[in-house]
Amino acid sequence: MTSTLRHTAFGVLCVRRFPASATAHSLLARLHPDEAALARAWGERRQRTFAMGRLAAHEALATLGHDSDAPILPDERGAPRVAAPLCVSVSHKDEVAAALALRAGDDRIGVDVEPLAARAQVRDISSHVLTEAERAELAPLDDDARRRELLLRFSLKEALYKALDPFVRRYVGFLEVEARPQGDGPERDVTLTLPAAEGATFRAEARLILIDELAVSLVRVARAHSGPQS
């Protein structure tokens, strides 16, 4: 297992790679007993990815001085729960897991990791993931560039939903938000288009980091204004 740790404006990012030979049993043995007990009711693949994500989360939180021996159990929405003012977000794909940890105050964070090498095998999901305006922006690109940009925007939206969920407490559809690149560098802006009926507006910052053919999306969301509730 190898780890990459980065200190960012969004929190401490931990990206951990796991060998394909690492079994669910061997990974669960590294977790807190309460975490392992929760996971044992699941199938082997879910056990494995859960353990991968928790190991990355413990490493990120330990970097912030959090008690790395305390269990990280899911809240009622399924997100990893830690004691305030800390918060943590987790993502996993195949043999890699990413965790983002922050002393957040009122802000919330989200992380997503996607292997870029897999984009050629992914079917075209642009109509489900991108708004009409986003699809028009990608239309002039060649096939490979379009698939890459689709994957990056998908990843940014996945991270954004995790950061938004503690505020809105509901599923947010892909077409409710837009994610747009800012120049040619690793920065990505995120434009929120949540319905006015939410009774609040938010500000979001996003960053895309490319690490060895991995796209890692980081998002930080804060409530910008609270209006009358409907």
C-alpha positions as CSV (number, residue, x, y, z in Angstrom):
1,M,0.0,0.0,0.0
2,T,1.3,3.4,-0.9
3,S,0.0,6.8,0.2
4,T,0.1,10.3,-1.2
5,L,-0.6,13.1,1.4
6,R,-1.2,16.7,0.3
7,H,-2.2,19.8,2.4
8,T,-4.6,21.9,0.4
9,A,-7.0,24.8,1.0
10,F,-9.7,22.2,1.1
11,G,-8.1,20.1,3.8
12,V,-5.7,17.2,4.0
13,L,-5.9,14.9,1.0
14,C,-4.9,11.3,1.4
15,V,-4.8,9.0,-1.7
16,R,-4.0,5.4,-1.0
17,R,-3.3,2.6,-3.5
18,F,-4.0,-1.0,-2.6
19,P,-2.7,-4.1,-4.3
20,A,-5.2,-6.2,-6.1
21,S,-4.1,-9.1,-3.8
22,A,-5.3,-7.3,-0.7
23,T,-8.4,-9.3,0.5
24,A,-11.4,-7.8,2.3
25,H,-10.5,-10.0,5.3
26,S,-6.9,-8.6,5.5
27,L,-8.1,-5.0,5.2
28,L,-10.9,-5.3,7.7
29,A,-8.4,-6.6,10.2
30,R,-6.7,-3.2,10.1
31,L,-9.9,-1.3,11.1
32,H,-11.5,-0.5,14.5
33,P,-13.6,-3.5,15.6
34,D,-16.8,-1.4,15.3
35,E,-16.0,-0.6,11.7
36,A,-15.1,-4.2,10.9
37,A,-18.3,-5.5,12.6
38,L,-20.4,-3.1,10.5
39,A,-18.8,-4.2,7.3
40,R,-19.0,-8.0,7.8
41,A,-22.7,-8.0,7.1
42,W,-21.9,-6.9,3.5
43,G,-20.5,-8.7,0.4
44,E,-16.8,-9.0,-0.1
45,R,-16.4,-6.2,-2.6
46,R,-18.2,-3.7,-0.5
47,Q,-16.2,-4.8,2.6
48,R,-13.0,-4.2,0.6
49,T,-13.9,-0.7,-0.6
50,F,-15.3,0.3,2.8
51,A,-12.1,-0.7,4.4
52,M,-10.0,1.1,1.8
53,G,-11.9,4.3,2.3
54,R,-11.7,4.1,6.1
55,L,-7.9,3.5,6.1
56,A,-7.5,6.5,3.9
57,A,-9.8,8.6,6.1
58,H,-7.9,7.5,9.3
59,E,-4.6,8.6,7.7
60,A,-6.0,12.0,6.6
61,L,-7.6,12.6,10.0
62,A,-4.4,11.6,11.9
63,T,-2.5,14.2,10.0
64,L,-4.9,16.8,11.6
65,G,-4.2,15.4,15.0
66,H,-7.5,13.4,15.3
67,D,-7.5,10.2,17.4
68,S,-6.9,7.7,14.7
69,D,-8.1,4.8,16.9
70,A,-11.7,6.1,17.1
71,P,-14.1,4.4,14.7
72,I,-15.5,6.3,11.7
73,L,-19.1,5.1,11.4
74,P,-21.7,6.3,8.8
75,D,-24.3,8.8,9.7
76,E,-28.0,8.4,8.8
77,R,-27.2,9.6,5.2
78,G,-24.3,7.1,4.9
79,A,-21.6,9.7,5.1
80,P,-18.6,9.1,7.4
81,R,-19.2,10.7,10.8
82,V,-16.5,12.3,12.9
83,A,-16.7,14.7,15.8
84,A,-17.0,18.4,15.1
85,P,-15.3,20.6,14.1
86,L,-13.7,17.9,11.9
87,C,-15.3,16.6,8.8
88,V,-14.1,13.9,6.3
89,S,-15.2,12.7,2.9
90,V,-14.2,9.4,1.2
91,S,-14.1,8.0,-2.3
92,H,-12.9,4.7,-3.7
93,K,-12.5,3.1,-7.1
94,D,-10.9,-0.3,-7.9
95,E,-7.5,-0.3,-6.1
96,V,-7.5,3.3,-4.9
97,A,-9.2,5.3,-2.2
98,A,-9.1,9.0,-1.4
99,A,-10.1,10.9,1.7
100,L,-10.3,14.6,2.4
101,A,-10.3,15.8,6.1
102,L,-10.7,19.3,7.4
103,R,-11.3,21.3,10.6
104,A,-14.3,22.7,8.9
105,G,-16.3,25.0,11.1
106,D,-19.5,25.5,9.2
107,D,-18.1,24.4,5.8
108,R,-18.4,21.0,4.3
109,I,-16.2,19.1,1.9
110,G,-16.4,16.4,-0.7
111,V,-13.9,14.3,-2.6
112,D,-14.1,12.0,-5.6
113,V,-11.4,9.9,-7.3
114,E,-11.6,8.6,-10.9
115,P,-9.0,6.6,-12.9
116,L,-8.5,8.5,-16.1
117,A,-7.3,5.4,-18.0
118,A,-10.8,4.0,-17.8
119,R,-12.5,6.8,-19.7
120,A,-12.2,5.1,-23.1
121,Q,-14.3,2.2,-21.8
122,V,-17.0,4.3,-20.3
123,R,-20.3,4.6,-22.3
124,D,-21.5,8.0,-23.2
125,I,-23.4,9.2,-20.1
126,S,-23.3,12.9,-21.0
127,S,-27.1,13.3,-21.3
128,H,-27.4,12.0,-17.7
129,V,-24.5,14.0,-16.2
130,L,-24.2,17.2,-18.1
131,T,-26.7,20.1,-18.6
132,E,-27.6,21.2,-22.1
133,A,-25.2,24.1,-21.8
134,E,-22.4,21.8,-20.7
135,R,-23.0,19.4,-23.5
136,A,-22.8,22.4,-26.0
137,E,-19.4,23.4,-24.5
138,L,-18.0,19.9,-25.0
139,A,-19.5,19.4,-28.5
140,P,-16.5,20.9,-30.4
141,L,-14.0,18.5,-28.7
142,D,-12.7,15.3,-30.3
143,D,-13.9,12.0,-28.9
144,D,-11.0,11.5,-26.4
145,A,-11.0,15.0,-25.1
146,R,-14.8,14.9,-24.7
147,R,-14.7,11.6,-22.8
148,R,-11.9,13.1,-20.5
149,E,-13.9,16.3,-19.9
150,L,-17.0,14.3,-19.2
151,L,-15.2,12.2,-16.6
152,L,-13.7,15.3,-14.9
153,R,-17.1,17.0,-14.7
154,F,-18.7,13.8,-13.4
155,S,-16.0,13.6,-10.7
156,L,-16.5,17.2,-9.7
157,K,-20.2,16.8,-9.4
158,E,-19.8,13.6,-7.3
159,A,-17.6,15.5,-4.9
160,L,-19.9,18.5,-4.9
161,Y,-22.9,16.4,-3.9
162,K,-21.1,15.0,-0.9
163,A,-20.3,18.5,0.2
164,L,-23.8,19.7,-0.4
165,D,-25.7,16.9,1.3
166,P,-25.2,18.0,4.9
167,F,-27.0,21.3,4.0
168,V,-29.8,20.1,1.7
169,R,-30.2,16.5,3.1
170,R,-31.5,15.1,-0.2
171,Y,-30.3,13.6,-3.4
172,V,-29.1,16.3,-5.8
173,G,-29.4,15.4,-9.5
174,F,-26.5,15.8,-11.9
175,L,-28.5,18.3,-14.0
176,E,-29.1,20.6,-11.0
177,V,-25.5,21.8,-11.0
178,E,-22.8,22.7,-13.5
179,A,-19.0,22.2,-13.3
180,R,-16.9,24.3,-15.6
181,P,-13.1,24.3,-16.2
182,Q,-11.2,27.5,-15.4
183,G,-8.5,27.8,-18.0
184,D,-6.2,24.9,-18.8
185,G,-4.8,24.3,-15.4
186,P,-5.9,22.0,-12.6
187,E,-8.6,24.4,-11.3
188,R,-12.3,23.9,-11.8
189,D,-15.1,26.3,-10.9
190,V,-18.4,25.0,-9.8
191,T,-21.7,26.8,-10.5
192,L,-24.6,25.8,-8.3
193,T,-28.1,25.9,-9.7
194,L,-30.1,24.6,-6.7
195,P,-33.8,25.5,-6.8
196,A,-34.8,28.7,-5.0
197,A,-37.1,26.6,-2.8
198,E,-34.1,25.4,-0.9
199,G,-34.3,28.6,1.0
200,A,-30.5,29.2,0.9
201,T,-27.7,30.0,-1.4
202,F,-24.2,28.5,-1.3
203,R,-20.8,29.3,-2.4
204,A,-18.6,26.5,-3.6
205,E,-14.9,26.2,-4.4
206,A,-13.5,23.3,-6.4
207,R,-10.1,22.0,-7.4
208,L,-9.1,19.2,-9.7
209,I,-5.8,17.4,-9.0
210,L,-4.3,15.0,-11.4
211,I,-2.1,12.3,-9.7
212,D,-0.6,9.6,-11.8
213,E,-3.6,9.1,-14.1
214,L,-6.0,9.7,-11.3
215,A,-8.5,12.6,-11.3
216,V,-9.1,13.7,-7.7
217,S,-11.8,16.3,-7.2
218,L,-12.0,18.4,-4.1
219,V,-15.0,20.6,-3.2
220,R,-15.7,22.9,-0.3
221,V,-19.2,24.3,0.3
222,A,-20.4,27.0,2.7
223,R,-23.8,28.5,3.2
224,A,-23.7,32.0,1.8
225,H,-27.2,33.2,2.8
226,S,-30.2,31.9,4.5
227,G,-33.6,33.1,3.3
228,P,-37.2,32.4,4.5
229,Q,-38.0,28.8,4.6
230,S,-40.9,27.6,2.4
